[in-house]
């Protein structure tokens, strides 16, 4: 309860009780109110400065969680970068070596992301450095993945081409010759059976009875099916692609026509004694980019190393050809 105030009256020499009017009472109450507001503001500022509000606490927890997630994301991206680096190294040093392809240039793999400042919208925040660094690493990983996917697409194309090439190269003997007894004259200088002079023999001769099946030695397209009285006689020319051609000469009969697609092992004709020939046999040639090569070099699909050595020995001892 407020104390009663008195004022000394000099005329009556006594103390009179002080009574406030309405205006004074209002002003006093208003002063108390302003002072209270001022103190409340000071207390509120101090409290807000020292203690966080529930909303601020929630936001801070969210920022801490996001920062943690960014750090974890950066660690994951570091693992992804290691895997990508291993893929790139394997790609350049193994896969592309197998397919005889040039490695992807390092400058192309490591090139930056083009354009002006792509991260200006991420600047100006308390965690801008972390966010921008994460965005840069993510863009770099995205580019490396794109380049690597292009490289793998190229390798798939190379693999398909190599698969086609492996099935097209003339890689077997042109007739059944498991015991190698049908191997006759080989590739190189030999005595001509009619002229009795040394001439270059551009293929290999295989002795066999008339009518023995002759096989295509690789996938390809029949370029020519011809019959002549001299030279190769009845003969077939197959284009295998990739620069390879094979010739099957002195045939008795044909089993294919020009333009026909053939696969390795298909019967294309039969052994004969047509043209310039002294006995039934097959004259077989392999050409690479228009030049004759030794057919014996291409029997790797049906001969063991020992059989190959034996065949070379047999063919090299024959001093005379059959055509």
C-alpha positions in Angstrom: 0.0 0.0 0.0 1.5 3.4 -1.1 2.6 5.7 1.7 0.6 8.8 2.4 2.6 12.0 1.7 2.2 15.3 3.6 3.3 18.9 3.1 4.1 21.5 5.9 1.8 24.4 5.9 3.6 27.6 7.2 0.4 29.5 7.9 -1.2 26.9 10.1 2.1 25.5 11.2 0.7 22.0 10.5 1.2 19.1 8.0 -1.4 18.9 5.3 -2.1 15.7 3.4 -1.1 15.9 -0.3 -3.9 15.0 -2.6 -3.0 14.5 -6.4 -5.4 15.6 -9.1 -6.5 13.6 -12.0 -3.9 15.1 -14.3 -1.0 14.5 -12.0 -2.2 11.0 -11.3 -2.4 10.3 -15.1 1.1 11.7 -15.7 2.6 9.7 -12.9 0.9 6.5 -14.1 2.1 7.3 -17.7 5.6 7.8 -16.5 5.5 4.4 -14.7 4.2 2.8 -17.9 7.0 4.3 -20.1 9.6 3.3 -17.6 8.2 -0.2 -17.5 8.3 -0.4 -21.3 11.9 0.8 -21.3 13.0 -1.7 -18.8 11.0 -4.5 -20.5 12.8 -3.5 -23.8 16.2 -3.7 -22.1 15.4 -7.0 -20.5 14.0 -8.4 -23.8 17.1 -7.3 -25.7 19.4 -8.8 -23.1 17.4 -12.0 -23.1 17.3 -12.2 -26.9 21.0 -11.5 -27.1 21.9 -14.3 -24.6 19.2 -16.9 -25.3 17.8 -18.2 -28.6 14.1 -18.3 -29.4 12.5 -21.6 -30.2 12.4 -20.7 -33.9 16.1 -19.7 -33.8 16.9 -23.0 -32.1 15.0 -24.9 -34.7 16.7 -23.1 -37.5 20.2 -23.6 -36.0 19.5 -27.3 -35.7 18.4 -27.4 -39.3 21.5 -25.5 -40.4 23.7 -27.9 -38.4 22.0 -30.9 -40.0 22.3 -29.5 -43.5 26.0 -28.7 -42.9 26.5 -32.3 -41.8 24.7 -33.6 -44.9 26.9 -31.4 -47.1 30.0 -32.8 -45.4 28.8 -36.4 -45.8 27.9 -35.6 -49.5 31.4 -34.4 -50.1 32.8 -37.6 -48.6 30.6 -39.7 -50.9 31.6 -37.5 -53.9 35.3 -38.2 -53.0 34.6 -41.9 -53.2 32.8 -41.5 -56.5 35.8 -39.5 -57.8 38.1 -42.3 -56.8 35.9 -44.9 -58.6 35.8 -42.6 -61.7 39.5 -42.2 -61.6 40.0 -46.0 -61.6 37.5 -46.3 -64.5 39.4 -43.7 -66.5 42.7 -45.4 -65.9 41.3 -48.8 -66.8 39.6 -47.4 -69.8 42.8 -45.7 -71.2 45.3 -48.4 -70.2 43.4 -51.6 -70.7 40.2 -51.4 -72.7 41.4 -48.9 -75.3 44.7 -50.8 -75.6 42.8 -54.1 -76.3 40.8 -52.4 -79.0 43.8 -50.4 -80.4 42.1 -47.1 -79.7 43.7 -43.8 -78.6 43.2 -42.9 -74.9 40.8 -40.0 -74.1 43.0 -36.8 -73.9 43.6 -35.8 -70.3 42.9 -32.2 -71.2 39.4 -33.3 -72.3 38.8 -35.3 -69.1 40.0 -32.5 -66.8 38.6 -29.5 -68.7 36.6 -27.0 -66.7 32.9 -26.2 -66.9 32.3 -23.4 -69.4 30.3 -20.2 -69.0 30.4 -17.3 -66.6 30.2 -17.5 -62.8 27.7 -20.4 -62.4 27.5 -20.1 -58.7 26.8 -16.4 -58.1 23.4 -17.3 -56.7 25.0 -19.3 -54.0 27.2 -16.4 -52.7 26.5 -14.2 -49.7 25.5 -16.9 -47.2 27.3 -18.0 -44.1 28.0 -21.5 -45.7 28.5 -20.2 -49.2 32.0 -21.6 -49.5 30.9 -25.2 -48.6 27.9 -25.0 -50.8 29.8 -23.6 -53.8 32.6 -26.2 -53.4 30.0 -29.0 -53.3 28.3 -27.7 -56.4 31.6 -27.5 -58.3 32.6 -31.0 -57.4 29.1 -32.3 -58.4 29.4 -30.5 -61.8 32.9 -31.9 -62.3 31.7 -35.4 -61.5 28.7 -35.0 -63.8 31.0 -34.0 -66.7 33.4 -36.9 -66.0 30.6 -39.4 -66.0 29.3 -38.0 -69.3 32.8 -38.2 -70.9 33.3 -41.8 -69.6 29.9 -42.9 -70.8 30.8 -41.6 -74.3 34.1 -43.5 -74.1 32.2 -46.7 -73.1 29.8 -46.2 -76.1 32.9 -46.0 -78.3 34.3 -49.1 -76.8 31.0 -51.0 -77.3 31.2 -50.0 -81.0 34.9 -51.2 -81.1 33.9 -54.5 -79.5 31.1 -55.0 -82.0 33.5 -54.2 -84.8 36.1 -56.5 -83.4 33.6 -59.3 -83.0 32.6 -58.9 -86.7 36.3 -58.7 -87.6 37.1 -61.9 -85.7 34.3 -63.8 -87.5 35.4 -62.3 -90.9 39.1 -63.0 -90.9 39.9 -66.2 -92.8 41.0 -68.2 -89.8 40.5 -71.9 -90.7 41.6 -74.3 -93.4 39.4 -74.3 -96.6 38.8 -78.1 -96.5 38.8 -80.9 -94.0 42.5 -81.6 -93.2 42.6 -82.7 -89.5 45.6 -85.0 -90.1 47.4 -82.5 -92.3 48.0 -85.1 -95.0 46.2 -83.0 -97.6 48.7 -80.2 -97.2 50.8 -79.9 -100.3 52.6 -76.8 -101.8 53.0 -73.8 -99.5 53.4 -70.1 -100.1 56.5 -68.7 -101.8 58.9 -69.6 -104.6 58.1 -73.1 -106.0 58.7 -75.1 -109.2 55.9 -74.7 -111.7 54.5 -78.2 -112.6 54.2 -77.4 -116.3 56.9 -74.8 -117.1 59.4 -76.4 -114.7 60.8 -73.0 -113.6 60.7 -71.4 -110.2 57.8 -69.1 -109.9 56.2 -67.4 -106.9 53.3 -69.5 -105.6 50.8 -67.0 -104.2 48.8 -69.4 -102.1 48.6 -73.0 -100.7 47.7 -76.2 -102.4 45.6 -78.9 -100.8 45.3 -82.3 -102.4 41.9 -83.9 -102.3 39.6 -86.1 -104.4 37.3 -84.4 -106.9 34.1 -83.4 -105.2 35.6 -82.8 -101.7 33.7 -80.0 -100.0 35.4 -76.6 -99.8 34.5 -74.2 -97.0 34.4 -70.5 -96.6 37.2 -69.6 -94.2 35.5 -66.5 -92.8 32.2 -64.5 -93.0 31.9 -62.4 -96.1 30.3 -61.7 -99.4 31.0 -63.7 -102.6 32.6 -61.2 -104.9 33.0 -63.4 -108.0 32.1 -66.9 -109.2 34.1 -67.5 -112.4 34.9 -70.2 -114.9 38.0 -70.1 -117.2 39.8 -72.7 -119.3 43.2 -71.7 -118.0 44.6 -70.1 -114.9 42.4 -70.5 -111.8 39.8 -72.5 -113.8 36.5 -72.5 -111.8 37.1 -70.2 -108.9 35.4 -68.2 -106.2 36.5 -64.9 -104.7 35.1 -63.9 -101.2 35.4 -60.4 -99.8 35.6 -60.6 -96.0 35.8 -56.9 -95.3 38.6 -55.3 -93.2 40.9 -55.6 -96.2 40.7 -59.4 -96.5 39.9 -61.4 -99.6 40.2 -65.2 -100.3 40.4 -67.1 -103.5 39.4 -70.8 -104.0 40.6 -72.1 -107.4 40.4 -75.2 -109.7 37.0 -76.1 -108.4 34.8 -78.8 -110.0 31.6 -77.1 -109.1 30.1 -74.1 -107.2 27.6 -74.0 -104.3 27.3 -70.2 -104.1 26.5 -67.2 -106.4 28.0 -63.7 -106.7 26.6 -61.3 -104.1 25.7 -64.1 -101.7 26.5 -63.7 -98.0 28.4 -66.6 -96.5 29.6 -67.6 -93.0 32.7 -69.4 -91.9 32.3 -73.1 -92.5 29.7 -72.8 -95.3 30.2 -75.2 -98.2 30.9 -72.9 -101.2 32.2 -75.4 -103.8 33.9 -78.7 -104.5 37.5 -79.7 -105.3 38.2 -80.2 -109.0 41.0 -80.1 -111.6 39.9 -77.2 -113.8 42.1 -74.5 -115.3 45.9 -74.8 -115.3 46.1 -77.8 -112.9 47.9 -81.1 -113.1 45.8 -83.0 -110.5 42.6 -82.6 -108.4 43.4 -80.1 -105.7 42.4 -76.8 -104.1 44.5 -73.7 -104.7 43.7 -71.3 -101.8 44.9 -67.6 -101.5 44.5 -64.9 -98.9 44.9 -61.2 -99.8 45.2 -58.4 -97.3 44.7 -54.9 -98.7 45.2 -56.3 -102.2 48.5 -58.0 -101.5 49.0 -61.8 -101.2 49.9 -63.1 -97.7 50.8 -66.5 -96.5 47.5 -68.4 -95.8 49.3 -70.5 -93.2 49.4 -67.4 -90.9 45.6 -67.5 -90.6 44.9 -71.1 -89.5 44.8 -70.2 -85.8 41.2 -71.3 -85.3 41.6 -75.0 -86.1 45.3 -75.8 -85.5 47.3 -76.3 -82.3 50.8 -74.9 -82.2 52.3 -78.4 -82.8 49.9 -79.0 -85.8 50.8 -75.6 -87.2 54.5 -76.3 -87.0 53.9 -79.6 -88.7 51.9 -78.1 -91.5 54.6 -75.5 -92.2 57.2 -78.2 -92.4 55.1 -80.3 -94.8 54.2 -77.4 -97.1 57.8 -76.0 -97.2 59.3 -79.3 -98.3 57.2 -79.5 -101.4 59.3 -78.2 -104.3 56.6 -78.3 -107.0 53.1 -76.9 -107.0 49.9 -78.4 -108.6 49.1 -75.3 -110.6 
